[in-house]
C-alpha cells in the first residue's frame, strides 16, 4: 500500500512539516520543535493546546466525546477548533493556527 504523506503547516510559525498518520498535531509539533502549550501533557485534561484548523480539517480524525466535552466545558467551540493533543493526522494538507485561543 502506497500512503500519501500528510503535510501540516503551523501558523503563525510559518513552518510546514510532514505528518505521520496517527500522530497528534501536538506530537507532530513537538517532534518538529514547534511550541504548542500543553499543561496536561496531551491527556485531554485541559484546553491549553487549543488550535484553530484553517484548512484540511477532513485530514484529521473526527473529534471524540472527551475532546468535545472538554471544549464545551471551557466554552471553546466551533467546527474549526480542536485540541492539538486529540486531533490525529490522517492525510492531506492541513493548516493549523497555533496562536493561543484563551479568549474563545
C-alpha positions as CSV (number, residue, x, y, z in Angstrom):
1,X,0.0,0.0,0.0
2,X,1.4,3.4,-1.0
3,X,0.2,6.0,1.5
4,X,0.2,9.7,0.6
5,X,2.0,11.6,3.4
6,X,0.2,14.4,5.2
7,X,1.7,17.9,5.4
8,X,1.0,20.2,8.3
9,X,1.5,23.9,8.1
10,X,1.8,25.5,11.5
11,X,0.9,29.2,11.6
12,X,2.0,31.8,12.7
13,X,5.3,29.9,12.8
14,X,5.1,29.5,9.0
15,X,6.6,26.0,9.3
16,X,5.4,23.1,7.1
17,X,6.3,19.6,8.0
18,X,5.4,16.0,7.0
19,X,3.0,14.5,9.4
20,X,2.8,10.8,10.4
21,X,-0.6,9.1,10.1
22,X,-2.0,8.5,13.6
23,X,0.2,11.2,15.2
24,X,-1.5,14.0,17.1
25,X,-0.9,17.6,16.0
26,X,0.7,18.2,19.4
27,X,3.2,15.4,18.9
28,X,3.9,16.4,15.4
29,X,4.6,20.0,16.6
30,X,6.9,18.8,19.4
31,X,8.8,16.5,17.0
32,X,9.5,19.4,14.8
33,X,10.4,21.9,17.6
34,X,7.2,23.9,17.2
35,X,6.0,25.2,20.6
36,X,2.4,24.5,21.5
37,X,1.4,25.0,25.1
38,X,0.1,21.8,26.8
39,X,-0.3,22.0,30.6
40,X,-1.6,18.4,30.9
41,X,1.0,16.8,28.6
42,X,-1.6,15.8,26.0
43,X,-4.0,13.8,28.2
44,X,-7.2,15.9,27.3
45,X,-7.4,17.3,30.8
46,X,-7.1,20.9,29.8
47,X,-7.5,23.2,26.8
48,X,-4.1,24.9,26.6
49,X,-3.3,23.1,23.3
50,X,-6.4,24.5,21.6
51,X,-5.8,25.3,18.0
52,X,-7.8,26.5,15.0
53,X,-7.9,24.4,11.9
54,X,-7.7,26.8,9.0
55,X,-7.7,24.2,6.2
56,X,-7.6,20.4,5.7
57,X,-9.9,19.5,8.6
58,X,-11.1,16.3,6.9
59,X,-7.4,15.2,7.0
60,X,-7.7,14.9,10.8
61,X,-9.5,12.3,12.9
62,X,-13.1,13.3,14.0
63,X,-13.4,14.8,17.5
64,X,-14.4,12.2,20.0
65,X,-16.6,12.7,23.1
66,X,-13.8,13.5,25.6
67,X,-12.4,16.3,23.4
68,X,-15.9,17.7,22.6
69,X,-16.8,17.6,26.3
70,X,-13.5,19.4,27.3
71,X,-14.0,22.1,24.7
72,X,-17.7,22.6,25.7
73,X,-16.7,22.8,29.4
74,X,-14.2,25.6,28.6
75,X,-16.6,27.3,26.2
76,X,-14.2,26.8,23.2
77,X,-16.5,25.7,20.5
78,X,-16.6,25.6,16.7
79,X,-16.1,23.1,14.0
80,X,-12.6,24.5,13.3
81,X,-11.5,24.4,17.0
82,X,-9.6,21.3,18.1
83,X,-7.3,20.2,20.9
84,X,-3.9,19.5,19.3
85,X,-3.4,16.5,21.6
86,X,-6.6,14.8,20.3
87,X,-6.6,15.7,16.6
88,X,-4.8,12.8,14.9
89,X,-3.3,13.2,11.4
90,X,-4.9,11.1,8.7
91,X,-3.9,12.5,5.3
92,X,-3.8,15.6,3.1
93,X,-2.7,19.2,3.5
94,X,-3.6,20.6,6.9
95,X,-3.1,24.2,8.1
96,X,-3.2,24.9,11.8
97,X,-3.1,28.2,13.7
98,X,-1.3,27.5,16.9
99,X,-1.8,31.0,18.4
100,X,-3.3,30.9,21.9
101,X,-7.1,30.9,22.0
102,X,-7.6,31.7,25.6
103,X,-10.4,34.2,24.7
104,X,-12.6,32.0,22.5
